[in-house]
Amino acid sequence: MGVADPEKVATGDLPEITPGSQLRLDVDFTEGVAVLHAAGEIDVVTAPAFERKLTELAALCGTSTLVADLLDVQFLSSAGLAVLMRTADELEGRSRFLIVADGPATARPMVLVGLAEALEIFPTVEAALSTV
């Protein structure tokens, strides 16, 4: 099984998003690190597309690092939190999974349910990338 071309992923090979959905996903590669920028809402409707893209990027990363940038996410439901935990569990021991979240819509729910102790969370993409 071959590894997908990062340029293809970065230039629009994004998951199908339900029409009318409030989620946009964009991918950047910075120094070999995949950064998934999510904007909008991650809820029960959009969480499957978010998870598919994370899974695809995790396969590309191999033993490297995957960053989920949630700074432009206005709503993160329990379905989105579950996706983050599943991804962290899947990557444990083979890749780093860094989450960028700050504020009441993203970081606060993770703290409230205890995920802040289990996940690597940073306030900016730059702060996350500085640890790679």
DSSP file (Angstrom, degrees, kcal/mol; ACC not computed):
  #  RESIDUE AA STRUCTURE BP1 BP2  ACC     N-H-->O    O-->H-N    N-H-->O    O-->H-N    TCO  KAPPA ALPHA  PHI   PSI    X-CA   Y-CA   Z-CA
    1    1 A M              0   0    0      0, 0.0     2,-0.1     0, 0.0     0, 0.0   0.000 360.0 360.0 360.0 123.4    0.0    0.0    0.0
    2    2 A G        -     0   0    0      1,-0.1     2,-0.4     0, 0.0     0, 0.0  -0.382 360.0-108.8 -84.9 161.3    1.6    3.3   -1.1
    3    3 A V        -     0   0    0     -2,-0.1    57,-0.1     1,-0.1    -1,-0.1  -0.731  38.3-112.2 -88.2 136.1    1.6    6.6    0.7
    4    4 A A        -     0   0    0     -2,-0.4    -1,-0.1    52,-0.2     3,-0.0  -0.296  35.9 -98.0 -66.6 152.2   -0.6    9.3   -0.7
    5    5 A D    >>  -     0   0    0      1,-0.2     4,-1.7     2,-0.0     3,-0.6  -0.608  25.6-147.2 -73.3 118.5    1.1   12.3   -2.2
    6    6 A P  H 3> S+     0   0    0      0, 0.0     4,-2.6     0, 0.0     5,-0.2   0.847  97.9  57.3 -57.5 -34.7    1.1   15.2    0.3
    7    7 A E  H 3> S+     0   0    0      1,-0.2     4,-1.3     2,-0.2    -2,-0.0   0.886 104.6  51.4 -63.9 -37.7    0.7   17.8   -2.4
    8    8 A K  H <4>S+     0   0    0     -3,-0.6     5,-1.2     1,-0.2     3,-0.3   0.917 112.1  46.4 -64.2 -42.6   -2.5   16.1   -3.6
    9    9 A V  H ><5S+     0   0    0     -4,-1.7     3,-1.1     1,-0.2     4,-0.4   0.916 112.7  50.3 -64.3 -42.8   -3.9   16.2   -0.1
   10   10 A A  H 3<5S+     0   0    0     -4,-2.6    17,-0.3     1,-0.3    -1,-0.2   0.709 105.2  58.3 -71.0 -20.1   -2.9   19.8    0.4
   11   11 A T  T 3<5S-     0   0    0     -4,-1.3    -1,-0.3    -3,-0.3    -2,-0.2   0.097 132.9 -60.5-104.9  24.7   -4.4   21.0   -2.9
   12   12 A G  T < 5S+     0   0    0     -3,-1.1     2,-2.2     1,-0.1    -3,-0.2   0.542  84.1 132.2 122.1   5.5   -8.0   20.0   -2.4
   13   13 A D      < +     0   0    0     -5,-1.2    -1,-0.1    -4,-0.4    -5,-0.0  -0.384  44.5 151.7 -82.2  62.0   -8.3   16.2   -1.9
   14   14 A L        -     0   0    0     -2,-2.2     3,-0.1     1,-0.1    12,-0.0  -0.513  50.7 -91.6 -94.5 159.7  -10.5   17.0    1.1
   15   15 A P        -     0   0    0      0, 0.0     2,-0.3     0, 0.0    10,-0.1  -0.275  48.6 -94.8 -66.1 155.1  -13.4   14.9    2.5
   16   16 A E        -     0   0    0      1,-0.0     2,-0.4     3,-0.0    33,-0.0  -0.542  40.9-154.4 -68.3 132.2  -16.9   15.5    1.3
   17   17 A I        -     0   0    0     -2,-0.3     3,-0.1    -3,-0.1     4,-0.1  -0.920  26.9-100.8-111.2 137.0  -18.6   17.8    3.6
   18   18 A T    >   -     0   0    0     -2,-0.4     3,-2.5    27,-0.2     5,-0.2  -0.290  47.8-100.5 -54.3 130.4  -22.4   17.7    3.9
   19   19 A P  T 3  S+     0   0    0      0, 0.0    -1,-0.1     0, 0.0     3,-0.1  -0.277 112.2  22.1 -53.8 137.1  -23.9   20.6    1.9
   20   20 A G  T 3  S+     0   0    0      1,-0.3    -2,-0.1    -3,-0.1     0, 0.0   0.431  94.1 147.2  82.9  -1.6  -24.9   23.4    4.3
   21   21 A S    <   -     0   0    0     -3,-2.5    -1,-0.3     1,-0.1    -4,-0.1  -0.219  51.4-137.0 -65.7 157.1  -22.4   22.1    6.8
   22   22 A Q  S    S+     0   0    0     19,-0.2    19,-3.2    -3,-0.1     2,-0.4  -0.144  71.2  96.9-107.2  35.9  -20.5   24.5    9.0
   23   23 A L  E     -A   40   0A   0     17,-0.3     2,-0.4    -5,-0.2    17,-0.2  -0.990  44.0-177.9-131.4 132.8  -17.1   22.9    8.7
   24   24 A R  E     -A   39   0A   0     15,-2.6    15,-2.2    -2,-0.4     2,-0.4  -0.991   8.6-164.1-124.6 136.6  -14.1   23.7    6.5
   25   25 A L  E     +A   38   0A   0     -2,-0.4     2,-0.3    13,-0.2    13,-0.2  -0.983  10.1 174.7-124.1 128.0  -10.9   21.6    6.5
   26   26 A D  E     -A   37   0A   0     11,-2.3    11,-3.4    -2,-0.4     2,-0.4  -0.965  15.7-147.5-130.1 148.2   -7.6   22.8    5.0
   27   27 A V  E     +A   36   0A   0     -2,-0.3     2,-0.3   -17,-0.3     9,-0.2  -0.949  14.2 178.8-121.8 136.4   -4.3   21.1    5.1
   28   28 A D  E     -A   35   0A   0      7,-2.2     7,-3.1    -2,-0.4     2,-0.5  -0.949  18.9-145.5-125.9 151.2   -0.8   22.6    5.2
   29   29 A F  E     -A   34   0A   0     -2,-0.3     2,-0.5     5,-0.2     5,-0.2  -0.978  19.1-178.2-117.1 118.9    2.6   20.8    5.3
   30   30 A T  E >  S-A   33   0A   0      3,-2.5     3,-2.0    -2,-0.5    -2,-0.0  -0.962  72.4 -24.6-120.4 114.2    5.2   22.7    7.3
   31   31 A E  T 3  S-     0   0    0     -2,-0.5    -1,-0.2     1,-0.3     3,-0.1   0.875 127.9 -49.5  51.2  41.7    8.6   21.2    7.6
   32   32 A G  T 3  S+     0   0    0      1,-0.2     2,-0.5    32,-0.0    33,-0.3   0.480 113.2 121.2  79.9   3.1    7.2   17.7    6.9
   33   33 A V  E <   -A   30   0A   0     -3,-2.0    -3,-2.5    31,-0.1     2,-0.4  -0.870  60.3-133.3-102.3 129.4    4.4   18.1    9.5
   34   34 A A  E     -Ab  29  66A   0     31,-1.3    33,-2.7    -2,-0.5     2,-0.5  -0.683  20.9-168.1 -81.4 128.4    0.8   17.8    8.4
   35   35 A V  E     -Ab  28  67A   0     -7,-3.1    -7,-2.2    -2,-0.4     2,-0.7  -0.968   5.8-160.0-120.5 115.7   -1.4   20.6    9.9
   36   36 A L  E     -Ab  27  68A   0     31,-3.2    33,-3.3    -2,-0.5     2,-0.7  -0.859   7.5-158.8 -96.3 114.8   -5.1   20.2    9.6
   37   37 A H  E     -Ab  26  69A   0    -11,-3.4   -11,-2.3    -2,-0.7     2,-0.4  -0.847   9.5-168.6 -95.4 117.7   -6.9   23.6   10.0
   38   38 A A  E     -A   25   0A   0     31,-2.7    34,-0.8    -2,-0.7     2,-0.4  -0.868   5.6-177.9-106.9 140.8  -10.5   23.2   10.9
   39   39 A A  E     +Ab  24  72A   0    -15,-2.2   -15,-2.6    -2,-0.4     2,-0.5  -1.000  48.6  15.1-138.9 137.6  -13.0   26.1   10.9
   40   40 A G  E    S-Ab  23  73A   0     32,-2.3    34,-3.0    -2,-0.4    35,-1.2  -0.905 103.7 -14.7 111.9-132.0  -16.6   26.1   11.8
   41   41 A E  E     - b   0  75A   0    -19,-3.2     2,-0.7    -2,-0.5    35,-0.2  -0.942  40.2-161.5-121.3 133.6  -18.4   23.5   13.9
   42   42 A I  E     + b   0  76A   0     33,-3.1    35,-3.0    -2,-0.4    38,-0.5  -0.916  41.7 136.5-111.9 103.1  -17.4   19.9   14.7
   43   43 A D  S  > S-     0   0    0     -2,-0.7     4,-2.8    33,-0.2    -2,-0.0  -0.567  72.3 -67.6-132.3-167.9  -20.6   18.2   15.7
   44   44 A V  T  4 S+     0   0    0      1,-0.2    -2,-0.0     2,-0.2     0, 0.0   0.787 131.7  47.2 -61.5 -27.8  -22.3   14.9   15.1
   45   45 A V  T  4 S+     0   0    0      1,-0.1     4,-0.3     2,-0.1    -1,-0.2   0.896 122.3  31.5 -79.8 -42.0  -22.9   15.8   11.4
   46   46 A T  T  > S+     0   0    0      1,-0.2     4,-2.0     2,-0.1     3,-0.5   0.647  96.5  85.1 -94.6 -16.4  -19.4   17.0   10.6
   47   47 A A  H  X S+     0   0    0     -4,-2.8     4,-2.8     1,-0.2     5,-0.2   0.856  85.7  57.0 -56.9 -38.9  -17.3   14.8   13.0
   48   48 A P  H  > S+     0   0    0      0, 0.0     4,-2.4     0, 0.0    -1,-0.2   0.907 109.1  45.5 -61.5 -39.4  -17.1   11.8   10.5
   49   49 A A  H  > S+     0   0    0     -3,-0.5     4,-2.1    -4,-0.3    -2,-0.2   0.898 112.9  51.1 -67.6 -40.0  -15.5   14.0    7.8
   50   50 A F  H  X S+     0   0    0     -4,-2.0     4,-2.1     1,-0.2    -1,-0.2   0.916 112.2  46.9 -60.9 -44.4  -13.1   15.5   10.4
   51   51 A E  H  X S+     0   0    0     -4,-2.8     4,-2.6     2,-0.2    -2,-0.2   0.894 109.1  53.9 -67.3 -40.3  -12.2   11.9   11.5
   52   52 A R  H  X S+     0   0    0     -4,-2.4     4,-2.4    -5,-0.2    -1,-0.2   0.922 110.5  46.9 -59.4 -43.7  -11.7   10.7    7.9
   53   53 A K  H  X S+     0   0    0     -4,-2.1     4,-2.5     2,-0.2     5,-0.2   0.912 112.1  49.4 -67.5 -41.8   -9.3   13.6    7.2
   54   54 A L  H  X S+     0   0    0     -4,-2.1     4,-2.5     2,-0.2    -1,-0.2   0.912 111.9  49.3 -61.1 -41.9   -7.4   13.0   10.4
   55   55 A T  H  X S+     0   0    0     -4,-2.6     4,-1.8     2,-0.2    -2,-0.2   0.913 111.3  49.3 -63.5 -43.5   -7.1    9.3    9.6
   56   56 A E  H  X S+     0   0    0     -4,-2.4     4,-1.3     1,-0.2    -2,-0.2   0.925 114.0  45.0 -61.3 -46.1   -5.9   10.0    6.0
   57   57 A L  H  X S+     0   0    0     -4,-2.5     4,-2.1     1,-0.2    -2,-0.2   0.863 108.0  57.6 -68.6 -35.3   -3.3   12.5    7.3
   58   58 A A  H  X S+     0   0    0     -4,-2.5     4,-1.1     1,-0.2    -1,-0.2   0.885 105.0  52.0 -61.0 -38.0   -2.2   10.0   10.0
   59   59 A A  H  < S+     0   0    0     -4,-1.8    -1,-0.2     1,-0.2    -2,-0.2   0.863 110.9  48.1 -65.9 -35.0   -1.5    7.5    7.3
   60   60 A L  H  < S+     0   0    0     -4,-1.3    -2,-0.2     1,-0.2    -1,-0.2   0.838 104.7  60.4 -71.3 -33.6    0.7   10.1    5.5
   61   61 A C  H >< S+     0   0    0     -4,-2.1     3,-2.2     1,-0.2     2,-0.5   0.780  73.3 177.4 -70.1 -28.2    2.6   11.1    8.6
   62   62 A G  T 3< S-     0   0    0     -4,-1.1    -1,-0.2     1,-0.3    -2,-0.1  -0.459  76.6 -13.1  60.7-113.8    4.0    7.7    9.3
   63   63 A T  T 3  S+     0   0    0     -2,-0.5    -1,-0.3    32,-0.1    33,-0.1   0.188 122.9  89.2-103.3  16.3    6.2    8.2   12.3
   64   64 A S  S <  S-     0   0    0     -3,-2.2    32,-1.8    -6,-0.1     2,-0.4   0.340  83.1 -71.7 -89.4-140.4    6.1   12.0   12.1
   65   65 A T  E     - c   0  96A   0    -33,-0.3   -31,-1.3    30,-0.2     2,-0.4  -0.945  28.1-159.7-129.1 142.8    3.7   14.5   13.7
   66   66 A L  E     -bc  34  97A   0     30,-2.6    32,-2.8    -2,-0.4     2,-0.5  -0.987  10.7-162.3-121.4 131.3    0.1   15.4   13.0
   67   67 A V  E     -bc  35  98A   0    -33,-2.7   -31,-3.2    -2,-0.4     2,-0.6  -0.955   6.7-159.8-116.7 130.5   -1.3   18.8   14.2
   68   68 A A  E     -bc  36  99A   0     30,-2.8    32,-3.1    -2,-0.5     2,-0.7  -0.939  11.0-157.9-107.7 111.1   -5.1   19.5   14.4
   69   69 A D  E     +bc  37 100A   0    -33,-3.3   -31,-2.7    -2,-0.6     3,-0.2  -0.807  21.4 166.7 -92.8 111.5   -5.6   23.3   14.5
   70   70 A L  E >   +     0   0A   0     30,-3.1     3,-1.9    -2,-0.7    32,-0.2   0.159  39.5 113.5-108.9  16.1   -9.0   24.1   16.1
   71   71 A L  E 3  S+     0   0A   0      1,-0.3    -1,-0.1    29,-0.1   -32,-0.1   0.804  81.7  45.2 -61.6 -29.7   -8.5   27.9   16.6
   72   72 A D  E 3  S+b   39   0A   0    -34,-0.8   -32,-2.3    -3,-0.2     2,-0.5   0.216  86.4 112.8 -99.0  15.1  -11.2   28.7   14.0
   73   73 A V  E <   -b   40   0A   0     -3,-1.9   -32,-0.2   -34,-0.3     3,-0.1  -0.778  42.7-175.1 -88.1 124.5  -13.7   26.1   15.5
   74   74 A Q  E    S+     0   0A   0    -34,-3.0     2,-0.3    -2,-0.5   -33,-0.2   0.649  72.3  28.6 -92.7 -17.1  -16.7   27.8   17.1
   75   75 A F  E     -b   41   0A   0    -35,-1.2   -33,-3.1     2,-0.0     2,-0.5  -0.966  57.6-176.6-148.6 127.8  -18.3   24.6   18.4
   76   76 A L  E     -b   42   0A   0     29,-0.6   -33,-0.2    -2,-0.3   -35,-0.0  -0.933  17.4-165.7-126.7 105.0  -16.7   21.3   19.5
   77   77 A S     >  -     0   0    0    -35,-3.0     4,-2.2    -2,-0.5     3,-0.2  -0.188  40.2 -95.4 -83.6 177.4  -19.2   18.7   20.5
   78   78 A S  H  > S+     0   0    0      1,-0.2     4,-2.3     2,-0.2     5,-0.1   0.817 126.4  59.8 -61.8 -30.2  -18.7   15.4   22.3
   79   79 A A  H  > S+     0   0    0      2,-0.2     4,-1.7     1,-0.2    -1,-0.2   0.903 106.7  46.2 -64.5 -39.8  -18.5   13.7   18.9
   80   80 A G  H  > S+     0   0    0    -38,-0.5     4,-2.0    -3,-0.2    -2,-0.2   0.889 110.7  52.1 -68.1 -40.2  -15.6   16.0   18.0
   81   81 A L  H  X S+     0   0    0     -4,-2.2     4,-2.1     1,-0.2    -2,-0.2   0.899 108.0  52.4 -61.6 -40.4  -13.9   15.3   21.4
   82   82 A A  H  X S+     0   0    0     -4,-2.3     4,-2.7     1,-0.2    -1,-0.2   0.886 106.6  53.2 -63.8 -38.8  -14.3   11.5   20.8
   83   83 A V  H  X S+     0   0    0     -4,-1.7     4,-2.5     1,-0.2    -1,-0.2   0.925 108.3  50.5 -61.1 -44.5  -12.6   11.9   17.3
   84   84 A L  H  X S+     0   0    0     -4,-2.0     4,-2.4     1,-0.2    -2,-0.2   0.914 112.4  46.2 -61.5 -42.8   -9.7   13.6   19.0
   85   85 A M  H  X S+     0   0    0     -4,-2.1     4,-2.7     2,-0.2    -2,-0.2   0.916 112.1  50.0 -67.3 -42.5   -9.3   10.9   21.6
   86   86 A R  H  X S+     0   0    0     -4,-2.7     4,-2.6     2,-0.2    -2,-0.2   0.918 112.1  48.6 -61.2 -42.2   -9.6    8.1   19.0
   87   87 A T  H  X S+     0   0    0     -4,-2.5     4,-2.2     2,-0.2    -2,-0.2   0.930 111.7  48.7 -64.0 -45.2   -7.0    9.7   16.8
   88   88 A A  H  X S+     0   0    0     -4,-2.4     4,-1.2     1,-0.2    -2,-0.2   0.912 113.2  47.9 -60.4 -42.7   -4.6   10.2   19.8
   89   89 A D  H  < S+     0   0    0     -4,-2.7     3,-0.3     1,-0.2    -2,-0.2   0.910 111.5  50.3 -63.7 -42.3   -5.1    6.5   20.8
   90   90 A E  H  < S+     0   0    0     -4,-2.6    -2,-0.2     1,-0.2    -1,-0.2   0.870 115.7  41.8 -64.1 -37.4   -4.5    5.3   17.2
   91   91 A L  H >X S+     0   0    0     -4,-2.2     3,-2.5    -5,-0.2     4,-2.5   0.607  83.6 125.1 -87.5 -12.3   -1.3    7.3   16.9
   92   92 A E  T 3< S+     0   0    0     -4,-1.2     4,-0.1    -3,-0.3    -3,-0.0  -0.212  80.4  10.7 -54.9 129.8    0.1    6.5   20.4
   93   93 A G  T 34 S+     0   0    0      2,-0.2    -1,-0.3     1,-0.1     3,-0.1   0.296 130.6  51.6  87.1 -10.4    3.5    5.0   20.2
   94   94 A R  T <4 S+     0   0    0     -3,-2.5     2,-0.3     1,-0.5    -2,-0.2   0.635 113.1  12.0-129.3 -25.5    4.1    5.8   16.5
   95   95 A S  S  < S-     0   0    0     -4,-2.5    -1,-0.5    -7,-0.1     2,-0.4  -0.984  70.7-112.6-148.5 155.5    3.3    9.5   15.8
   96   96 A R  E     -c   65   0A   0    -32,-1.8   -30,-2.6    -2,-0.3     2,-0.5  -0.732  22.7-158.6 -88.7 142.3    2.7   12.6   17.8
   97   97 A F  E     -c   66   0A   0     -2,-0.4    23,-0.7   -32,-0.2     2,-0.4  -0.959  12.3-173.4-122.6 110.2   -0.7   14.2   17.7
   98   98 A L  E     -cd  67 120A   0    -32,-2.8   -30,-2.8    -2,-0.5     2,-0.5  -0.861   7.5-156.6-108.8 137.5   -0.7   17.8   18.7
   99   99 A I  E     -cd  68 121A   0     21,-3.0    23,-2.8    -2,-0.4     2,-0.7  -0.943   4.1-154.8-116.9 132.5   -3.9   19.9   19.1
  100  100 A V  E     +cd  69 122A   0    -32,-3.1   -30,-3.1    -2,-0.5     2,-0.3  -0.926  35.2 144.0-106.7 114.8   -4.1   23.6   18.8
  101  101 A A        +     0   0    0     21,-2.2     2,-0.3    -2,-0.7   -30,-0.1  -0.991  17.1 169.5-152.9 140.8   -7.0   25.0   20.8
  102  102 A D        +     0   0    0     -2,-0.3     3,-0.2   -32,-0.2     4,-0.1  -0.947  43.9  20.4-154.5 130.5   -7.6   28.1   22.9
  103  103 A G  S  >>S-     0   0    0     -2,-0.3     5,-2.2     1,-0.2     4,-0.6  -0.432  94.7 -49.6 108.1-179.3  -10.7   29.5   24.4
  104  104 A P  T  45S+     0   0    0      0, 0.0    -1,-0.2     0, 0.0   -30,-0.0   0.727 123.5  54.7 -70.8 -24.3  -14.2   28.5   25.5
  105  105 A A  T  45S+     0   0    0     -3,-0.2   -29,-0.6   -32,-0.1    -2,-0.1   0.773 128.2   5.3 -82.7 -24.6  -15.3   26.7   22.3
  106  106 A T  T  >5S+     0   0    0     -3,-0.5     4,-1.3   -31,-0.1    -3,-0.1   0.727 129.7  41.1-125.2 -57.6  -12.4   24.3   22.1
  107  107 A A  H  X5S+     0   0    0     -4,-0.6     4,-2.1     1,-0.2     5,-0.2   0.906 111.1  57.2 -66.8 -40.8   -9.9   24.2   25.0
  108  108 A R  H  ><S+     0   0    0     -5,-2.2     4,-2.9     1,-0.2     5,-0.2   0.924 104.5  49.8 -60.2 -47.5  -12.5   24.6   27.7
  109  109 A P  H  > S+     0   0    0      0, 0.0     4,-1.9     0, 0.0     6,-0.3   0.894 110.7  51.7 -59.1 -36.5  -14.5   21.5   26.7
  110  110 A M  H  <>S+     0   0    0     -4,-1.3     5,-2.1     1,-0.2     6,-1.3   0.898 112.5  45.2 -65.8 -38.9  -11.3   19.4   26.7
  111  111 A V  H ><5S+     0   0    0     -4,-2.1     3,-1.1     4,-0.2    -1,-0.2   0.926 110.5  54.2 -67.7 -44.8  -10.4   20.7   30.2
  112  112 A L  H 3<5S+     0   0    0     -4,-2.9    -2,-0.2     1,-0.3    -1,-0.2   0.850 113.2  40.9 -60.7 -36.9  -13.9   20.1   31.5
  113  113 A V  T 3<5S-     0   0    0     -4,-1.9    -1,-0.3    -5,-0.2    -2,-0.2   0.405 117.4-108.6 -95.6   4.2  -14.0   16.4   30.4
  114  114 A G  T X 5S+     0   0    0     -3,-1.1     3,-0.7    -4,-0.4     4,-0.4   0.583  83.0 122.8  87.1   9.7  -10.4   15.7   31.5
  115  115 A L  G >>< +     0   0    0     -5,-2.1     4,-1.9    -6,-0.3     3,-0.7   0.711  57.2  77.5 -77.3 -18.7   -8.9   15.4   28.0
  116  116 A A  G 34 S+     0   0    0     -6,-1.3     5,-0.3     1,-0.3    -1,-0.2   0.809  94.7  49.9 -61.7 -28.8   -6.4   18.1   28.7
  117  117 A E  G <4 S+     0   0    0     -3,-0.7    -1,-0.3    -7,-0.2    -2,-0.2   0.767 115.2  42.9 -78.1 -25.0   -4.3   15.7   30.7
  118  118 A A  T <4 S+     0   0    0     -3,-0.7     2,-0.3    -4,-0.4    -2,-0.2   0.657 110.7  58.2 -95.3 -17.9   -4.4   13.0   28.0
  119  119 A L  S  < S-     0   0    0     -4,-1.9     2,-0.9    -9,-0.1   -21,-0.1  -0.801  80.4-119.0-116.3 154.3   -3.8   15.2   24.9
  120  120 A E  E     -d   98   0A   0    -23,-0.7   -21,-3.0    -2,-0.3     2,-0.4  -0.830  42.0-178.1 -90.5 107.6   -1.0   17.6   23.9
  121  121 A I  E     -d   99   0A   0     -2,-0.9   -21,-0.2    -5,-0.3   -23,-0.0  -0.911   7.8-176.9-116.0 134.7   -2.7   20.9   23.6
  122  122 A F  E     -d  100   0A   0    -23,-2.8   -21,-2.2    -2,-0.4     3,-0.0  -0.914  30.3-132.9-128.2 153.0   -1.1   24.2   22.5
  123  123 A P  S    S+     0   0    0      0, 0.0     2,-0.3     0, 0.0   -23,-0.1   0.710  89.6  21.9 -79.8 -19.9   -2.4   27.8   22.2
  124  124 A T  S  > S-     0   0    0      1,-0.1     4,-1.8   -23,-0.1     5,-0.1  -0.958  73.5-119.6-142.4 160.2   -1.0   28.4   18.7
  125  125 A V  H  > S+     0   0    0     -2,-0.3     4,-2.9     1,-0.2     5,-0.2   0.898 116.0  55.7 -63.6 -40.4    0.2   26.4   15.7
  126  126 A E  H  > S+     0   0    0      1,-0.2     4,-1.8     2,-0.2    -1,-0.2   0.902 105.9  50.3 -60.3 -42.1    3.7   28.0   16.2
  127  127 A A  H  4 S+     0   0    0      2,-0.2     4,-0.4     1,-0.2    -1,-0.2   0.906 112.4  47.4 -63.5 -41.3    3.9   26.8   19.8
  128  128 A A  H >< S+     0   0    0     -4,-1.8     3,-1.5     1,-0.2     4,-0.2   0.942 112.4  48.5 -64.7 -46.8    2.9   23.2   18.7
  129  129 A L  H >< S+     0   0    0     -4,-2.9     3,-1.4     1,-0.3    -1,-0.2   0.778  99.6  67.4 -66.1 -26.4    5.4   23.2   15.8
  130  130 A S  T 3< S+     0   0    0     -4,-1.8    -1,-0.3     1,-0.3    -2,-0.2   0.677  97.1  55.5 -67.8 -15.3    8.2   24.5   18.1
  131  131 A T  T <         0   0    0     -3,-1.5    -1,-0.3    -4,-0.4    -2,-0.2   0.479 360.0 360.0 -93.5  -3.7    8.1   21.2   20.0
  132  132 A V    <         0   0    0     -3,-1.4    -1,-0.2    -4,-0.2    -2,-0.1   0.464 360.0 360.0 -84.5 360.0    8.7   19.1   16.9
